[in-house]
Amino acid sequence: YSLLNQPEKSDYYIELALQLIPEIGNREGLSSRIYLQKGNNEIGKGNFKVAENYLLKSLEIVKSLDISESIPNSYNGLIDLYAKYGDYQKYSYYRDQLELFNELEKTRKSIERVQELQALYEFDRKTAKIDKQNRELIVKQYQLLALSIFISVIIGILVYLIFIHIRMKRYMRSLFEQKLEQTKHESMH
C-alpha cells in the first residue's frame, strides 16, 4: 500500500504486523522489513525522529542476524531519512557505511568464490588422482593376468615334460626288460 501511495492503509497493516512480531518472532528478519517500512512511512509523514528509531531498529536486526541482502535497504532508509531531514553528517556517515559494507560484501563474495574454486580444484585433482590409480590398477590387473597365463603355460610345459619323462622312463624300462629277456633267452639257448 505504501508503493500505491496509500499511507493510511500501509500504516494500518504495518501496525498489525508490529503487533504480531512478539508472536511470530524474527523469522528471517521479517521484523526488520516491518520496521523498515514503518520508518519509510514516517519519513513520508515528516516524522523524522520516529522514522529514525524504526530505521535504526531495522538496521540493528539485520546486522545481528547477518542478513546481508537486507542491510543495504536499512542503510538506504537511513540515508534517505538524513538527506530529507538535513542531517548531512549522519547522511555521510551512513552513506560511507553502505559503501564500506558493499566493498566488504564484494570481498566476502570474492573470498567465497576463491574457496569454491579451490574446492573444485581439489575435487578435480583428487578425481584425476583416482582416475590415474584406476588406470594403474587396470594395468596391474593385465600384468597379473599375463603373469598368470605365463605361469600356466610354464606349468603346462612342465607337466608335459614330466609326462614325457615318465613315458621315456617306461619305454626305457620296457626296452631294458626286453633286452634283458632277450639276453636271458639267448644265454639259455
C-alpha positions as CSV (number, residue, x, y, z in Angstrom):
1,Y,0.0,0.0,0.0
2,S,2.9,2.3,0.6
3,L,4.0,1.8,-3.1
4,L,0.4,2.5,-4.2
5,N,0.6,5.8,-2.3
6,Q,-2.0,4.7,0.2
7,P,-0.2,5.7,3.5
8,E,-3.3,5.1,5.7
9,K,-3.7,1.5,4.6
10,S,0.0,0.9,4.7
11,D,0.2,2.3,8.3
12,Y,-2.8,0.1,9.3
13,Y,-1.2,-3.1,8.1
14,I,2.2,-2.2,9.4
15,E,0.7,-1.6,12.9
16,L,-0.9,-5.0,12.7
17,A,2.4,-6.5,11.7
18,L,4.2,-4.8,14.5
19,Q,1.7,-6.3,17.0
20,L,2.5,-9.8,15.5
21,I,6.2,-9.5,16.0
22,P,6.2,-10.9,19.5
23,E,4.1,-13.9,18.3
24,I,6.0,-14.7,15.1
25,G,9.4,-13.8,16.3
26,N,12.0,-12.6,13.9
27,R,11.9,-15.2,11.2
28,E,14.5,-14.4,8.5
29,G,14.4,-10.7,9.5
30,L,10.7,-10.2,9.0
31,S,10.5,-7.7,11.8
32,S,13.4,-5.8,10.2
33,R,11.4,-5.4,7.0
34,I,8.3,-4.2,9.0
35,Y,10.4,-1.6,10.9
36,L,12.0,-0.5,7.6
37,Q,8.6,0.0,6.0
38,K,7.3,1.8,9.1
39,G,10.3,4.1,9.1
40,N,9.8,4.9,5.4
41,N,6.2,5.7,6.0
42,E,7.2,8.0,8.9
43,I,9.7,9.8,6.6
44,G,6.8,10.4,4.2
45,K,4.8,12.0,7.0
46,G,7.7,14.1,8.1
47,N,8.1,12.3,11.4
48,F,11.9,12.1,11.2
49,K,12.7,11.2,14.8
50,V,10.1,8.4,14.8
51,A,11.4,7.2,11.4
52,E,14.9,7.2,12.7
53,N,14.0,4.9,15.6
54,Y,12.3,2.4,13.3
55,L,15.1,2.5,10.7
56,L,17.8,2.1,13.3
57,K,15.9,-0.9,14.8
58,S,15.7,-2.4,11.3
59,L,19.5,-2.0,10.8
60,E,20.2,-3.4,14.2
61,I,18.1,-6.6,13.5
62,V,19.6,-7.3,10.0
63,K,23.1,-6.8,11.4
64,S,22.5,-9.1,14.4
65,L,21.1,-11.8,12.1
66,D,23.7,-11.1,9.5
67,I,21.1,-10.8,6.7
68,S,23.5,-9.3,4.2
69,E,20.9,-8.9,1.4
70,S,18.8,-6.7,3.7
71,I,21.5,-4.5,5.2
72,P,21.7,-2.1,2.2
73,N,17.9,-1.5,2.4
74,S,18.3,-0.4,6.0
75,Y,21.3,1.8,5.2
76,N,19.4,3.4,2.3
77,G,16.4,4.1,4.5
78,L,18.7,6.0,6.9
79,I,20.5,7.8,4.1
80,D,17.1,8.9,2.7
81,L,16.0,10.0,6.1
82,Y,19.0,12.1,6.9
83,A,19.0,13.6,3.4
84,K,15.4,14.7,3.9
85,Y,16.0,15.7,7.5
86,G,19.1,17.8,6.5
87,D,21.5,16.0,8.9
88,Y,24.4,15.7,6.4
89,Q,26.9,14.4,9.0
90,K,24.7,11.3,9.6
91,Y,23.8,11.2,5.9
92,S,27.5,11.0,5.0
93,Y,28.2,8.5,7.8
94,Y,25.6,6.0,6.7
95,R,26.4,6.5,3.0
96,D,30.1,5.7,3.9
97,Q,28.9,2.7,6.0
98,L,26.9,1.5,3.0
99,E,29.9,1.9,0.7
100,L,32.1,0.1,3.2
101,F,29.5,-2.7,3.6
102,N,29.2,-3.1,-0.2
103,E,33.0,-3.3,-0.5
104,L,33.2,-5.9,2.3
105,E,30.4,-7.9,0.6
106,K,32.3,-7.9,-2.7
107,T,35.4,-9.0,-0.8
108,R,33.4,-11.7,1.0
109,K,31.9,-12.9,-2.2
110,S,35.3,-13.0,-3.8
111,I,36.7,-15.0,-1.0
112,E,33.8,-17.4,-1.2
113,R,34.4,-17.7,-4.9
114,V,38.1,-18.4,-4.4
115,Q,37.2,-21.0,-1.8
116,E,34.7,-22.6,-4.1
117,L,37.3,-22.7,-6.9
118,Q,39.8,-24.1,-4.6
119,A,37.3,-26.8,-3.6
120,L,36.6,-27.5,-7.2
121,Y,40.3,-27.7,-8.0
122,E,40.9,-30.1,-5.1
123,F,38.0,-32.2,-6.3
124,D,39.3,-32.3,-9.8
125,R,42.8,-33.1,-8.6
126,K,41.5,-35.9,-6.4
127,T,39.3,-37.2,-9.2
128,A,42.4,-37.1,-11.6
129,K,44.4,-39.0,-8.9
130,I,41.6,-41.6,-8.6
131,D,41.4,-41.9,-12.4
132,K,45.2,-42.4,-12.5
133,Q,45.1,-45.0,-9.8
134,N,42.3,-46.8,-11.6
135,R,44.3,-46.9,-14.8
136,E,47.3,-48.1,-12.9
137,L,45.1,-50.8,-11.3
138,I,43.9,-51.9,-14.7
139,V,47.5,-52.1,-16.0
140,K,48.4,-54.2,-12.9
141,Q,45.4,-56.4,-13.5
142,Y,46.5,-57.0,-17.0
143,Q,50.1,-57.6,-15.9
144,L,48.8,-60.1,-13.3
145,L,46.7,-61.8,-16.0
146,A,49.7,-62.0,-18.3
147,L,51.8,-63.4,-15.5
148,S,49.1,-65.9,-14.6
149,I,48.9,-67.0,-18.3
150,F,52.7,-67.3,-18.5
151,I,52.8,-69.3,-15.2
152,S,50.0,-71.5,-16.6
153,V,51.9,-72.1,-19.8
154,I,55.1,-72.9,-17.9
155,I,53.2,-75.3,-15.6
156,G,51.7,-76.9,-18.7
157,I,55.1,-77.3,-20.3
158,L,56.5,-78.8,-17.1
159,V,53.5,-81.2,-16.8
160,Y,54.1,-82.2,-20.5
161,L,57.9,-82.7,-19.9
162,I,57.2,-84.7,-16.7
163,F,54.7,-86.8,-18.7
164,I,57.3,-87.3,-21.5
165,H,59.9,-88.1,-18.9
166,I,57.7,-90.7,-17.3
167,R,56.8,-92.2,-20.7
168,M,60.5,-92.2,-21.7
169,K,61.4,-93.9,-18.4
170,R,58.7,-96.6,-19.0
171,Y,59.9,-97.0,-22.6
172,M,63.5,-97.3,-21.4
173,R,62.5,-99.8,-18.8
174,S,60.5,-101.7,-21.2
175,L,63.5,-101.8,-23.7
176,F,65.8,-102.7,-20.9
177,E,63.4,-105.5,-19.8
178,Q,63.1,-106.7,-23.4
179,K,66.9,-106.6,-23.8
180,L,67.3,-108.4,-20.5
181,E,64.7,-111.0,-21.7
182,Q,66.4,-111.4,-25.0
183,T,69.8,-111.8,-23.3
184,K,68.4,-114.3,-20.9
185,H,66.8,-116.1,-23.8
186,E,70.0,-116.1,-25.8
187,S,72.1,-117.2,-22.9
188,M,69.8,-120.1,-22.4
189,H,70.0,-121.4,-25.9
